[in-house]
Amino acid sequence: MSATALALSITLAGCGGIGAGTADYAGPTAVGVGDASVPASGAPSTTQAMPRPTAPDTEASAASAPTQLPGLGPQTLAEIPGSARQVVLVTGRGKSSPTSRVVLYNRTSAGWEPGETWPAHNALKGWTDNHIVGDLHSPIGVFTLTDAGGLLKDPGTKLPYDQSHGFTISGTGFEGEPLAGSFDYVVAINYNHKVGTSPRDWTRPLGADKGGGIWLHVDHGGPTHGCVSLTKRHMKKLLLTLDPDRHPVIVMGDAESLKR
């Protein structure tokens, strides 16, 4: 990609990747994710997880693991596909807060087994039920996780992985922190993303005005444009843990909204 094309792709991005489908950082130094992507061919397809009743858990027992995911209300629980056996639960500190906590849950015969609690950042202005391009909010909802990539080589994930120099990023974030390395590892959050394509894919099934390029990516020490960011160590661990055979999804939003 030429320098001119790269700069253009960055200005279109919203939170997730260099010339990827959006970038957290709009501006000539950000290659981004969050609301833009590299053009790709193929017919649009809806990528947001569709609400459906959670299937009864016939395997659940009275063991220590909770039979339901904690902190989630009936509306949110109903949006989690019954096939999901891995849930990345992102709980924002507040509706307008850029900080969150993340817990990866695995469903076992005993119930939902929680992993470690990891600190995270989300969008500068917090959370929204109606995300649009450039609003500096992270979308609230339940979304599938199917595609990964990054500047660095595949660490051994079971997800399809796109290693590309297109994930290069430079410049600074909202608090003056360097952005370099933010896209070393990324997982596409299937909000307005075409399932089965690289996180850098530009296809926007819900339309360009609804944004896109919302990713899980490496934390740079400050708020994002719409993505969720984790430390590099935790992103690598997440990539090594996510298993497409377990139909992973991400449940994300501020604590009060998730109680609905």
C-alpha positions as CSV (number, residue, x, y, z in Angstrom):
1,M,0.0,0.0,0.0
2,S,1.4,3.4,-0.9
3,A,1.9,6.1,1.7
4,T,-1.0,8.1,0.2
5,A,-3.4,5.2,0.3
6,L,-2.3,4.3,3.8
7,A,-3.0,7.9,5.0
8,L,-6.4,7.8,3.4
9,S,-7.3,4.5,5.0
10,I,-6.3,5.9,8.4
11,T,-8.6,8.8,8.1
12,L,-11.5,6.4,7.4
13,A,-10.7,4.1,10.3
14,G,-12.4,4.1,13.6
15,C,-10.9,1.7,16.2
16,G,-9.4,-1.4,14.8
17,G,-6.8,-1.5,12.2
18,I,-4.5,0.0,9.6
19,G,-6.6,0.3,6.6
20,A,-8.8,-2.2,8.3
21,G,-12.5,-1.5,8.5
22,T,-12.4,1.4,10.9
23,A,-10.0,3.1,13.1
24,D,-10.0,4.1,16.7
25,Y,-8.1,7.1,15.6
26,A,-9.1,9.4,12.9
27,G,-6.2,11.3,11.4
28,P,-3.2,11.0,9.2
29,T,-1.1,9.1,11.8
30,A,-3.6,6.5,12.7
31,V,-4.2,3.4,10.6
32,G,-7.2,2.3,11.9
33,V,-9.9,0.3,13.3
34,G,-13.1,1.2,14.8
35,D,-14.9,2.6,11.8
36,A,-13.2,1.6,8.5
37,S,-11.5,-1.2,6.6
38,V,-9.6,-2.3,3.5
39,P,-12.0,-2.8,0.6
40,A,-12.9,-6.4,-0.1
41,S,-15.1,-8.1,-2.6
42,G,-18.1,-10.2,-1.8
43,A,-21.8,-9.7,-1.1
44,P,-22.6,-8.1,2.3
45,S,-23.9,-10.3,5.0
46,T,-25.1,-9.5,8.5
47,T,-22.4,-10.1,11.1
48,Q,-24.1,-9.0,14.3
49,A,-25.2,-11.9,16.5
50,M,-29.0,-12.1,16.2
51,P,-31.0,-12.3,19.4
52,R,-32.3,-15.8,20.2
53,P,-33.3,-17.5,23.4
54,T,-30.6,-19.2,25.3
55,A,-30.8,-23.0,25.0
56,P,-31.5,-24.8,28.3
57,D,-28.2,-25.9,29.8
58,T,-28.9,-29.6,30.5
59,E,-25.3,-30.0,31.6
60,A,-25.4,-27.4,34.4
61,S,-25.1,-28.7,37.9
62,A,-25.2,-27.3,41.4
63,A,-21.4,-26.9,41.3
64,S,-19.5,-23.7,42.2
65,A,-19.6,-22.3,38.6
66,P,-22.7,-20.1,38.0
67,T,-25.4,-21.5,35.7
68,Q,-26.0,-18.0,34.3
69,L,-23.4,-15.4,33.4
70,P,-23.2,-12.9,36.3
71,G,-24.3,-9.3,35.8
72,L,-26.5,-10.0,32.8
73,G,-30.2,-9.3,32.6
74,P,-32.8,-11.4,30.7
75,Q,-32.7,-9.3,27.5
76,T,-28.9,-9.6,27.3
77,L,-28.9,-13.3,28.1
78,A,-31.5,-13.9,25.4
79,E,-29.2,-12.4,22.8
80,I,-26.4,-15.0,23.5
81,P,-26.7,-17.9,21.0
82,G,-27.5,-21.2,22.7
83,S,-24.5,-22.7,20.9
84,A,-22.0,-20.4,22.6
85,R,-19.6,-22.1,24.9
86,Q,-17.1,-19.2,25.3
87,V,-18.2,-15.7,26.3
88,V,-15.8,-12.7,26.5
89,L,-17.7,-10.5,29.0
90,V,-16.7,-6.8,28.8
91,T,-18.3,-4.7,31.6
92,G,-17.8,-1.0,31.4
93,R,-17.3,1.0,34.6
94,G,-20.1,3.5,33.5
95,K,-22.1,4.6,30.5
96,S,-19.6,7.4,29.8
97,S,-16.5,5.8,31.1
98,P,-13.6,4.6,28.9
99,T,-12.5,1.9,31.3
100,S,-13.8,-1.7,31.5
101,R,-13.0,-5.1,32.9
102,V,-12.9,-8.3,30.9
103,V,-13.6,-11.9,31.9
104,L,-13.5,-14.9,29.6
105,Y,-16.1,-17.5,30.6
106,N,-16.0,-21.2,29.4
107,R,-19.2,-23.3,29.6
108,T,-18.6,-26.7,31.2
109,S,-20.8,-29.4,32.7
110,A,-20.5,-27.4,36.0
111,G,-21.7,-24.1,34.5
112,W,-19.9,-21.0,33.3
113,E,-16.3,-21.2,34.6
114,P,-14.7,-17.7,34.8
115,G,-11.1,-17.0,33.9
116,E,-9.0,-14.1,35.2
117,T,-10.3,-10.5,35.3
118,W,-8.4,-8.3,33.0
119,P,-8.4,-4.4,32.9
120,A,-9.4,-2.9,29.6
121,H,-10.2,0.3,27.7
122,N,-13.2,1.1,25.6
123,A,-14.2,4.2,23.6
124,L,-13.4,7.7,24.9
125,K,-17.1,8.6,25.4
126,G,-18.2,5.2,26.7
127,W,-21.1,3.1,25.3
128,T,-24.0,3.4,23.0
129,D,-27.0,1.3,21.8
130,N,-26.8,3.2,18.4
131,H,-23.2,3.4,17.2
132,I,-22.5,5.6,14.2
133,V,-19.2,6.5,12.5
134,G,-17.0,8.8,14.6
135,D,-19.2,9.0,17.7
136,L,-16.4,7.8,20.0
137,H,-18.6,5.3,21.7
138,S,-18.3,1.5,21.8
139,P,-21.4,-0.5,20.7
140,I,-23.4,-2.3,23.3
141,G,-24.5,-5.8,22.4
142,V,-23.7,-9.5,21.8
143,F,-21.4,-10.2,18.8
144,T,-19.7,-13.3,17.5
145,L,-15.9,-13.6,17.3
146,T,-14.7,-15.4,14.2
147,D,-11.6,-13.7,12.7
148,A,-8.3,-12.5,13.9
149,G,-5.1,-11.0,12.6
150,G,-2.2,-8.7,13.5
151,L,1.2,-7.2,12.6
152,L,2.9,-10.1,14.4
153,K,2.9,-13.7,13.3
154,D,0.1,-16.0,14.4
155,P,0.8,-17.0,18.1
156,G,-1.1,-20.3,17.6
157,T,-4.8,-19.3,17.6
158,K,-7.5,-21.6,16.3
159,L,-9.2,-18.6,14.6
160,P,-8.4,-17.7,11.0
161,Y,-5.4,-15.3,11.3
162,D,-4.4,-12.6,8.9
163,Q,-0.8,-11.5,9.4
164,S,-0.2,-8.2,7.5
165,H,1.9,-5.1,7.5
166,G,-1.6,-3.4,7.0
167,F,-1.8,-3.6,10.8
168,T,1.0,-1.1,11.2
169,I,0.0,2.0,13.2
170,S,1.8,5.2,14.4
171,G,0.9,8.5,16.0
172,T,-0.6,9.1,19.5
173,G,-3.9,8.5,21.2
174,F,-6.2,10.8,23.1
175,E,-3.9,11.1,26.1
176,G,-0.7,11.5,24.0
177,E,0.2,7.8,24.4
178,P,2.0,6.2,21.4
179,L,-0.2,3.9,19.3
180,A,2.6,1.8,17.9
181,G,2.0,-1.9,18.5
182,S,-1.8,-1.5,19.1
183,F,-2.6,-3.9,16.3
184,D,0.1,-6.4,17.0
185,Y,-2.8,-8.8,17.8
186,V,-6.5,-8.1,17.0
187,V,-9.8,-10.0,17.0
188,A,-12.6,-8.6,14.9
189,I,-15.8,-8.0,16.9
190,N,-18.6,-8.8,14.5
191,Y,-20.4,-5.5,14.7
192,N,-21.0,-4.5,11.1
193,H,-18.2,-6.8,9.9
194,K,-18.5,-9.6,7.3
195,V,-18.0,-12.9,9.1
196,G,-15.2,-15.0,7.7
197,T,-13.1,-12.1,6.4
198,S,-10.0,-10.4,7.7
199,P,-10.5,-7.8,10.4
200,R,-9.2,-5.4,7.7
201,D,-12.1,-6.1,5.4
202,W,-14.1,-2.9,4.5
203,T,-17.5,-4.5,3.9
204,R,-20.2,-2.9,6.1
205,P,-23.3,-5.1,6.0
206,L,-25.3,-2.5,8.0
207,G,-24.1,0.4,5.9
208,A,-21.1,2.7,6.2
209,D,-22.8,5.2,8.5
210,K,-23.1,2.5,11.2
211,G,-19.3,2.3,11.5
212,G,-17.2,-0.8,11.8
213,G,-13.7,-2.0,12.4
214,I,-14.6,-2.6,16.0
215,W,-11.8,-4.9,17.4
216,L,-10.3,-6.4,20.4
217,H,-6.7,-5.2,20.2
218,V,-3.6,-4.4,22.2
219,D,-4.0,-1.6,24.8
220,H,-2.0,1.6,24.2
221,G,-2.7,3.1,27.6
222,G,-5.7,5.2,26.8
223,P,-9.3,5.3,25.4
224,T,-10.2,4.0,22.0
225,H,-12.4,5.2,19.2
226,G,-14.8,2.2,19.7
227,C,-12.7,-0.9,20.2
228,V,-11.9,-2.8,23.4
229,S,-8.2,-3.0,24.2
230,L,-6.3,-5.4,26.5
231,T,-2.6,-5.7,27.4
232,K,-0.5,-7.5,24.9
233,R,-0.1,-10.5,27.2
234,H,-3.8,-10.8,27.7
235,M,-4.5,-10.4,24.0
236,K,-2.1,-13.3,23.2
237,K,-3.7,-15.4,25.9
238,L,-7.2,-14.7,24.5
239,L,-6.1,-15.6,21.0
240,L,-4.7,-18.9,22.3
241,T,-7.9,-19.7,24.2
242,L,-10.7,-18.8,21.7
243,D,-11.9,-21.8,19.9
244,P,-14.3,-21.6,16.9
245,D,-15.7,-25.0,17.8
246,R,-17.0,-23.4,21.0
247,H,-18.7,-20.6,19.1
248,P,-17.2,-17.7,21.1
249,V,-19.1,-14.4,21.5
250,I,-18.4,-11.1,23.1
251,V,-20.9,-9.5,25.4
252,M,-20.0,-5.8,25.9
253,G,-21.5,-2.7,27.5
254,D,-21.6,-0.7,30.6
255,A,-22.7,-2.5,33.8
256,E,-26.2,-1.0,34.0
257,S,-27.0,-1.6,30.3
258,L,-26.0,-5.3,30.6
259,K,-28.5,-5.8,33.4
260,R,-31.4,-5.3,31.1
